[in-house]
């Protein structure tokens, strides 16, 4: 009975996390697009935004851990023991550094590319993640799964080709810089995601404790980046320049998204996370239809169908280790 309850809890975290991650990823491009389309002296400072994402993440995780421990003292002891486990803390330093870099690259890319181009090009992370799975975790993919990944790329690209940004969007400033940022995000996202999945699944620590570890390292890195790159701007315009209600909602949503990704990697796998994010792009296109008079056509519908087919193929035909039958020793009796 207890085993069954545990399985149900894990299933709830797995599919609940995937659903929430999809919703979060669908809403983020819309909020970022709107919040970045402002005058230079009214737009938020990206390094400040990334810094407060880590603050919110630590606050959120700490609140859950305190609630579970039912004691601030027990929570403090738990975090102290976790942070002073230098081996485990050292393991998350690299992905924490990469995720901080990625959060900054995310805004730079969207500031220099049209959202349609960004979303379509960013799907390269599907292939980079599959390659990382193959060469870092030595996890084989079946030929059907490789085909499913290719179909997914084609399907999502078809969907994004039909996406038309509002005419009031910002002018593209430097497309070369934008493409370089997206390529860097694809490879760093793949490496950090696969590496962190291995760390999370190989650790007995609570997923929220692990996120306090990661966010604490990220807080230090993002704080240094904020002071180094934007101290002059902060001194002139203030720390919270451009931080209206929408930006706070976006910052909080993005912070929770990082936790959702960790939950998905803990209870599912990294490719399923990518499928949730890819499905979210379709959701973002639907949101654009509702908010910005986006009209789907045959290309959009075909892309949606390809994504659904690729999801089915990947989940239906996973790699299964071959079980070799051990021959019975000569003279051994078999009792039926």
Secondary structure, 3 states (H helix, E strand, C coil): CHHHHHHHHHHHHHHHHHHHHHHHHHHHHHHHHHHHCCCCCCCCCHHHHHHHHHHHHHHHHHHHHHHHHCCHHHHHHHHHHHHCCHHHHHHCHHHHHHHHHHHHHHHHHHHHCCHHHHHHHHCHHHHHHHHHHHHHCCCCCCHHHHHHHHHHHHHHHHHHHCCCCCCCCCCCCCHHHHHHHHHHHHHHHHHHHHHHHHHHHCCCCCHHHHHHHHHHHHHHHHHHHHHHHHHHHHHHHCCCCCCCHHHHHHHHHHHHHHHHHHHHHHHCCHHHHHHHHHHHHHHHHHHHHHHHCCCCCHHHHHHHHHHHHHHHHHHHCCCCCCCCCCCCCCCCCCCC
